[in-house]
């Protein structure tokens, strides 16, 4: 039931983003990640590239989603040069839904080989590169990784929980090395421990939602 609600909440969030993007003057909106590849599952988050059109009034995800926002973080190293990259954690039925939003300047924007255009009024070229090498080719790798390490830890735990749910212990260990060689239950315990030091008042709800995600992920593999 929780996962079904998370999926519905993800679609609702995407619908709101598409409507807001049109209204803000976004010329192209691209879906990337597992969903952009035509796959994904109930655990998948939203990963989007937004390319401004001739006029662009700006789009603030925190303003758009209001009290649904549990946490947000900027990742300058992941941003295309001249653009922006922000991750926003939304509350959906007590669980976290992460939205990664890449604002990409039109001059270098292209549709990744593993991406899908939700709409494209700019006629963007199709790249033969998948998203990761494409963003690496257009980002400043010397920039700061994240502007808030506590929220970055929260995000890492949420992504790791998804790998746990899928039984992908290789990707799980790559995300949280302390889980290497552990059983599902022990790996889940390690993920919970990564949240123990995140006691900032502004992150209480986000931590609780992420703990709930870990619990459901562990139960899915039981």
KAPE-V626188 format. One record per backbone hydrogen bond with DSSP energy under -1.0 kcal/mol. CO is the residue of the C=O (numbers start at 0). NH is the residue of the N-H. Records with the same first field share a line. If there is no record, write none. Layout:
CO: NH / NH
This chain:
0: 4
1: 5
2: 6
3: 7
4: 8
5: 9
6: 10
7: 11
8: 12
9: 13
10: 14
11: 15
12: 16
13: 17
14: 18
15: 19
16: 20
17: 21
18: 22
19: 23
20: 25
23: 56
24: 52
26: 120
27: 50
28: 117 / 118
29: 48
30: 115
31: 35
32: 36
33: 38
34: 37
40: 43
45: 99
46: 31
47: 101
48: 29
49: 103
50: 26 / 27
59: 63
60: 64
61: 65
64: 67
65: 68
67: 90
70: 88
72: 86
73: 146
74: 77
79: 82
83: 102
84: 74
85: 100
86: 72
87: 98
88: 69 / 70
89: 96
91: 94
94: 91
96: 89
97: 45
98: 87
99: 47
100: 85
101: 49
102: 83
104: 107 / 108
110: 126
111: 114
115: 30
118: 28
124: 110
128: 112
129: 133
130: 134
131: 135
132: 136
137: 80
139: 142
143: 76
147: 151
148: 152
149: 153
150: 154
151: 155
152: 156
153: 157
154: 158
155: 159
156: 160
157: 161
158: 162
159: 163
160: 164
161: 165
162: 167
163: 166
166: 168
167: 171
168: 172
169: 173
170: 174
171: 175
175: 178
176: 179
178: 181
182: 186
183: 187
184: 188
185: 189
186: 190
187: 191
188: 192
189: 193
191: 194
194: 197
196: 198
199: 202
200: 203
202: 206
203: 207
204: 208
205: 209
206: 210
207: 211
208: 212
209: 213
210: 214
211: 215
212: 216
213: 217
214: 218
215: 219
